[in-house]
């Protein structure tokens, strides 16, 4: 998960009848109660209690295999072996580098994809050795998202120990490219091009902290590097020619004046600028890196359209006020990031089922909008939630990241995640 | 010489009586005629004709000692030896790295400084070997200003051969730091801190091409690196905080709208921008490199003041429209270049004397405003001109720079320069 924003507000409640939600929720809680009361659940729970040490061992082992951005392969290969050892079928690595395995249901029904990302934000050479202080484990990436990966493995084993049948097939995926420049590439591939793309009808990402938190909205983002180019020239001798730095400054000044709503939260940023060779030359190229985000697809489109228009206006203005005899200014906004926006309605069965499970464990559900792998299915209309990995963690994306693997909370988290997956997949 | 601008216009003529100039000129031409008619001049001229081969030899030797910006020492040391061999007294290197020697007059009168810069614009590792095609010598720096250095040595020998007494003492200087970032540092030291600073009453820089061209105005420039700093933060999580890139963009947009006169020529430029670490972070620092120039001290001050004011306005505006709860935006304009502006009036004896000499050799005087070592004395009120080294040269500051050392023109150039120096210094 990155750039998370936790909100307890629930926009959908404002537009649908509270009674209807309550009714849907009642429908969801029945199957959850049935699962939790089953003999299989008891059997799986007993297994989970005994599987704790393996969970801890795998958490450490996985974290200590570096997985920098775009360099997840070593960890992916190890994870692929673990999926196979856990008894999944059709274990493989796809073209994008995602690793996955299937737990088949009785028929050839729809499929639920359960994903946890392999990549971290940390560059090559980062010390990823786990430092233990009691149950407090500190290491870059240990919470986000090695704990999600380890949780998923524990869930697979528990499902098998409980011998649960499921209506849907379960596809467990350790995916690449969730963080930063990865731009959700692993899940984009999985859902847009992968072999199961037409079969995945529900999607669960394990990439949050507290299991009461249910991410059902995807903050979308658009990122550009805009290169402003012109003829360049001597600052004194060629004074009067168009200057790309002036065009860029004009664009930035216009951008800075944009009005965006605070709700749905919408943001924009100039993150970096560069260009020019010397103080006494009119630059031939300057560039800026731009990030825009919104909880709302409509607002993201609005800010994006306004941005592209103001770049054009700034370029036209510079070409209008200075000489173009040696050439004009042009600007090329190159898309360098595109995290699709999306939402799974509060009334969607996947949200209500997850809510029912969370409540059944005595947790308080809390809906959030964030930027996770679930953005991609949400944008495609595939019901999706991002759920927590449990336990207390902090300092994600910082070198002093840590997670607490205290036994009781850790085993409970496996039970919660297993129950969500079962309830979403359906137990006949 | 760098960034030269040659103009034949003569602003001073508009404000002073043409007849008065003519009268001053008549006063100047008498002594010139006397010098040229003297037995010493005949003797020196004969010497110059015979000294041509040494001039060529020294031109090549000096050019092949690299003198990159801030790394003039090897050439300076060699030049110091040559000044000593030419019979000057008090030969020494000063703290700035300038090398110099004195040719005393009969008393302890005022001093005329004659300077030629040692440095080139070319970086270390540039091939400075002279490629000869007949009398066409090609090499980086060969015209600007190795030819000036070689000319000066030939003048010193000719003065001695002619046994000319001079009213003023002559200080011959090979100076550092004329080009680019050197920022005229050698001459600034010489005139502001050097041991002769209070004695130099006239100043002649040898750093032009055609000897008809007399630089009597100094284009001033002010250069800044402005660093805009702020608290930084996450582009989404901390959205709403002040952003230094927005402040800088605002400043650039305001700067781009400044109105400056085309005459006296006044210019401004953003030459480079940089800063920020990632697209999804609000930068903590961004910077821009700014260059402003003018033929007029008053206009340079105007554009400089306007620039500093608009930087402040842009910073204040950013601090006003976004949150400063994590800290404010600040901007620090750091002066990275300061070439003082200045002018020697057309009516000044040094200009009229130079004009008379140039005319006496059948050349057409042409007054220009440029940026040379003479900027410094002009700004201090010390009468100064920059004169030509003679010969045909081209492609200064380019790797294919060349100069033609055709014999007739080369020896004539030494005579012109010698006569200017004598006339300015006075021959009793």
Interface residues (C-beta under 8 A of the other chain):
Chain A: X3 X5 X180 X219 X221 X223 X225 X234 X235 X236 X237 X239 X243 X245 X246 X248 X249 X250 X251 X252 X253 X254 X255 X256 X265 X267 X268 X269 X270 X271 X272 X273 X274 X275 X276 X277 X278 X279 X280 X281 X282 X283 X286 X288 X289 X290 X291 X293 X318 X321 X336 X337 X371
Chain B: X3 X5 X180 X219 X221 X223 X225 X234 X235 X236 X237 X239 X243 X245 X246 X248 X249 X250 X251 X252 X253 X254 X255 X256 X265 X267 X268 X269 X270 X271 X272 X273 X274 X275 X276 X277 X278 X279 X280 X281 X282 X283 X286 X288 X289 X290 X291 X293 X318 X321 X336 X337
